[in-house]
């Protein structure tokens, strides 16, 4: 049986002992039963139970569970001291840039959620058309909190049809030109522009700039919060079209 690994984690056993109880706490705060969350993610109840008890599980399954709870693994791997504070601070030197939108043309060695720290390497992968987006999670989520934030760096078109999930979201264009699509509507955002929307509508983010090594990528600040009454897993691609293709806001 191959050894389980998590990207960016040196000691998966120690990390699982931290992440498991925090997954359980978030699940309970969002009003989900063990069976309810497992069914939404498409895993067995025993798989989820093992994680909550502190045992490692396969990384793709962990990411699906985090998507359903509107968080990402690094946001759960903080010290007990930071986790218990009534506030969380994200320092600019903390965290890492990770692949968010890997394209089908990318070599298999380029993995979803893989850390890509050097800006020059992100620019290279973006201009080659292998990756259309990187995410820098702002590790400032408070214990059992629902508010999450990240900076997203975009290169060219997005292959995926989009995403939809529960709750409300705000995006703020920091640099470049952001092409934002929600349901049947498309907006162009310049630096300083922002939009707030119900994230249950299919939405996606793309750069509206031609990919050129001489220009900077498009960047946006993304802040979102989950709706407690509609705690559904993130959907993407063809699933996003169901019930939304003919819908107008």
N, C-alpha and C positions, 0 to 999 in steps of 0.2 A: 504494500500500500504506500503510495507516494506521500512524502512529508508535506503537511499543510503549511502554506506561507501566506503572509499578508504583505502587500507592497508597502515599503517604507517602514516596516516593523522588524526589528532585530530579534525580539523575543516574543514569539506569538503566544506562548503559554502564559507568560506574565500579562501580556496585553489582554488576552481573553478573560482573565480573572477580573480585570478592571471594566472591560466593555460589557460583559454579560449582565451584571447587576444594573448597569446604567441603561441597557436596552430594556430590561424589565421595568425599570422606573419610568422610562418614557412611554412604554406601552400602557402602563397603568394610568399615567397622567392623561393620555389620549383616550382613555375609556375603552381600550381594546382587551379582549380576553386572549389567552394564549392561543386558543383555537382560531379566534377571529383574525389575529395578525398572521398566523401561519397560513390560513386559507387565502388571504389577500396576496401573500407573497408567492404562494404555490409551493410551500415546503411542508414537511411533516411537523406535527406538533412536537414530536420527540427531538427533531433537529433544533427547533427554537428553544425547547426546554434545556437541551445540552448547553447552548450558548448562554442562556440566562444563569445557568449553574456554574459558568466559568470555564467551559471546555471550548477549544477552538473548533470552528467549522470552516468550510470552504469559503474563500474570499468572495466569489460571485454571490453566494447566498447571503453573506454578511452585508454586502452592498445593497442587495435587494431589500433586506430588512431595514437598513438605514434609510433608503429611499422612502419606504412606507412610513417611516417615522419622521421624515423631513429633516434628516441630519446626515452627516458623513462620519466615517470611522475616526479620523483624526480629532474631531470635536469631542469624542468620548474618551480619548486616551490621555486626559490631563491628570495631574496629581489630585489626590483626595482633598488636599488643602484648597486648591483652586476650584475644584468641583463644588465644594461646600460654601464658598463665599457668596454673598448676595450680589456680587457683580463679577464680571470677567473682563480683563483687559487684553486686547490683541496688540502686540508690538509689531512695528513694520518689519523687523528682522525675523519674526517668528513665522511658522507655517511654511508651506511650500507650494509651488505651482504644479498642478497635476493635469494630465490629459483629461479633458471633459468630453470632447466630440471627436472620436477617432473615425477616420474615413475608411471605407471598404478597401481602397487602394493601398492602404498602409501595410508595410511588411508585418508579418506576424509577431516579430520581436517587439513591436510597438504596442504596448498593452493599455487598455482603458485604466484610467486613474493612476498611471505611472508618474512618479515625480519627474519633472523636467525643469530644473532650477535655472540654468543659464538662459538669459533672454535671447542671446544669439541663436541658441539651439531651438528655442520655441519659434523664432522667426524663420529659421531654416525649414523646420517641419511644416510650418504653416504655408510657406511659399512653395514647397514641394507638393502641396495638396494632400499631405498625409493626415493632418489634424486641422480641424476648423475652429477649435476652441480649447482654451486652457482655463482652469479654475484655481483661484487662490482663496481658499476658505478663510474667513476671518474667525479665528478660534476664540470667540467671545460669547458663545452661548452660555447662559446661566443654567444652574441645576434645574431640571424639569421645565425649562423655559421653552417657548414655542417660536420665538423670534430667532431667525438665522440670517447670516449675511455672508457675501462673498464678492470678490472682484473677478470678473470674467474677461479674458482676452480673446479676441475673435479674429479669424483669418478667412475671408472669402465666404462661400455659400455653405449652408448647413444641409447635409444629405438627409437627415431625419425629418419626418413630417412635423415634428414638434413634440411638446410635452403637455400634459395636463395633470393637475393634482389638486388637492383641496386647499382652500385658504385664499389669501390675498398677497399680492406681490407688488414691489416697486422697483423699477430699474432707472438708473441715472447715468447718462452718457458722460464719461470722463474725458475721452479723446477719440478722435477719428469720426466715422459716420456709422451709426448703428441702424441696421434695417430690422425692424421689429414687426412680426406678424402675429396677429391674434384673431382666431376664427377666420373670417373672410376679409379682415382689414389689415392693411400694411402701412406702417409709419416709418419715416426717416427721422432719427434723432441726432441732433448735433450736440457738441459739448455744452453742458449746462441744461440740456433738455431732460425731462423725466416723465415717466408714465406710471400710473398705478392701475392695477387691473385684478379681476377675479381670476385666479389661476386655474379654475376648473375649465376655462376655455382653452382650447388648443393654442399653444403659443410657441414661438421659436425666435432665436436671436442669430443674426448674421452680420458680418462686416459689409458695408456698402462701398468699401475701398478696393481698388485693384491691388492684388498682391504684388508688392515690389519691395525688394530688399532695402530700398532707400527710404521707405516710409515707416511710420510707427503703426502698430496694429490698433484696431479699435478696442477700447476698454470701457467696461461699464461696472457700476456698483449695483449689486442685486441684493435686495432685502425681502424676506418673505416670512409669513407666519401661517401656520396650519389652522384650518377651521376644525374645531373639535367635533362638530356634528357630521363631518364628511371626511373622516380620516382614511383616505384611499391611497393605494400605492401609486407612484409615478407611472404614467402610461406614456408610450412613445410609438412612433411610426404608424403603422396601419390602424392600430387600436385607437389612435387619436381622432381618426375620421368618423368613428361611430357616433352618430347623433349630433355631430358638430359641423359637418361639411356644408349644410344648407342654412346654418344658423347665423343670424346677424345680431349684433349687439344693440 
